Amino acid sequence: MNAQSKERGDALPGAVYSGRRATWVVVAVVFAFALAVNLAVAFKLGMTRPMASDALYFKQIAANLANGQGYRLSESFWPDSPTMSRSPGWPLLVAAALKCAPGADADVSMRWCAIGVNSVAAVVVALLAFRLFARPVVGLLSGAVYTVHPTALYETYNGLSEPLLILSVATGILLLLSERRWAVWVGFFLMGYAGLVRPNFLVWPIAAAVLAAAVAIRRRVDWRRLVLVGSVGLVLAFAPPLAWALRNRAICGHFPVLSTLRGQTFYGGNNPVVANDLVYWGYWVFPNAIPGETPMAELAKTKTEYEVDVYYYEQGKAYIAGHLAGMPRLCLGKLVRAYLPVPWKPSLGTLTVSAYRWLLYGLAVAGVVVLWRRTDLRYRVALGALLMTSLVTVLGFWGCARFAFGFEPFLIPLAVAAVGQRAKGMEHGA
């Protein structure tokens, strides 16, 4: 291992990178396993089951796009106006899938699209682990562990956008670890594209820049090169969401607007119900459920989509300003809801999810203790920025496993490598 690799922690001491053949084995095996597992879940639960909740709205936007009717949400209070509520990353991909199969059932096409995305995401997580620790078995196991992540399977089956987020972020980080400059630039762009899948991910470039600067100060690196690379990287990362914000400005006349769900999400996670009712503590309720709040249907009669969003956002800010003393308790509830894998409604399914997450967190902590300083510094910065993004989202809005999922798959390489390191140590000690 050369000096540069030692500095970055590209691989564990003594690890042997097995080359292109091993890479293709990892790709083929993980993809086949992921596809089989996701299909098994889909056929078990019903491949033709109609989409619901957020997925229904994603599907409606995608169907309108595929039919040439524009980026519109049919079931909304403003069906005749272009919507700014859902970010375009996932609907655009689903629209492409619907366009490719015009006569097929839209729910089935969307589910197939989600299954394909999640299967490829498992492959990229595997390649990322292989890249970090240079052992094919770590890559294979990491891909398998991601594949059976209960949240990944749930989000995939239900047609939600998180698998695409994981695919975008994992691919972006993998490219950021490359020694090729073009790959690094594409990596930054993909990290920005993730902000078109989940708007909260716009925190990541800022968090990564802060952490990189902190590392640079400590290590006394060449600031000119860091500023150059960082500036170009930030421009590329903010390019996709900037384009979306400019589109929204043309619709509502305000900038920057990334999602008109911001207000109801913010107010829904900062109100007296989630602060004082233990059943909803740290969670989210639709603003209509907040005592004394005007129903959204009434607001929509006199306000535009943008104006309703601003109204809810201001309501949330007013609640926080008037209840500062109670915010620590509410924030604690958000953290518990997001990161403490407690089965709030005990059942076989929730207990399984809880056990998986506890095991992942425990092994990830072991991986940090044993392997952190030997892991690529760039990955450590990226992982730290992912954690900061998750924390900002949870504390600012509300706590749920869905927000934690944007961070958890990137613990898997450390968790799996820690097990391998432990097994290797026991073998040598025998």
NORWOHU-V900915 format. One line per field, one symbol per residue. ss: DSSP state (a for helix, b for strand, c for the rest). phi: phi as a letter, one per 20 degrees, with the letter a starting at -180 (. if undefined). psi: psi as a letter, one per 30 degrees, with the letter a starting at -180 (. if undefined). A space follows every 10 residues. Layout:
BEGIN
ss->???
phi->???
psi->???
END
This chain:
BEGIN
ss->ccaaaaaacc ccccccccaa aaaaaaaaaa aaaaaaaaaa aaaaaccccc ccaaaaaaaa aaaaaacccc cbcccccccc cbcccccaaa aaaaaaaaaa cccccaaaaa aaaaaaaaaa aaaaaaaaaa aaaccaaaaa aaaaaaacca aaaaaaaccc caaaaaaaaa aaaaaacccc aaaaaaaaaa aaaaaaccaa aaaaaaaaaa aaaaaaaaac ccaaaaaaaa aaaaaaaaaa aaaaaaaaaa aacccccccc caaaaaaacc caaaaacccc ccccccaaac cccccaaaaa aaccaaaaaa aaaaaaaaaa aacaaaaaaa aaaaaaaaac cccccccaaa aaaaaaaaaa aaaaaaaaaa aaaaccaaaa aaaaaaaaaa aaaaaacccc aaaaaaaaaa aaaaaaaaaa aaaaaaaaac
phi->.ffffffemf bfgnfdeenf fffffgffff ffffffffff ffffeofeff fclgfffgff ffffffemdn ecdfebecfe dgedfefegf gfffffffff cfeeffffff ffffffffff ffffffffff ffdlcgffff ffffffgefg fffffffeme efgfffffff fffgffefee ffffffffff ffggfeecgf fffggfffff ffffffffel efffffffff fffffffeff ffffffffff edncbecdae egffffffdc bfffedeffd gmeccfggee gnefgfffff fccegfffgf gfffffffff fecgfefgff fffffffede feffcgagff ffffffffff fffffffffe dgfdeggfff ffffffffff ffffffdbea ffffffdgge eggfffffff ffffffffef
psi->kleeeeefhf lkkfkjkgae eeeeeeeeee eeeeeeeeee eeeefjfgkk klbeeeeeee eeeeefgggl iljeilfiff kklgeklfee eeeeeeeeef ifflkeeeee eeeeeeeeee eeeeeeeeee eeghjeeeee eeeeeeegje eeeeeeeghl feeeeeeeee eeeeefflfk eeeeeeeeee eeefffejff ffeeeeeeee eeeeeeeefh ljeeeeeeee eeeeeeefee feeeeeeeef efglkkjekg feefeeeffi lfefefjfeg kgbklkfffk kfkkkeeeef fflleeeeee eeeeeeeeee efheffeeee eeeeeeeefj ikjejkleee eeeeeeeeee eeeeeeeeee fefgkkeeee eeeeeeeeee eeeeeedlkl feefffeeff feeeeeeeee eeeeeeeff.
END
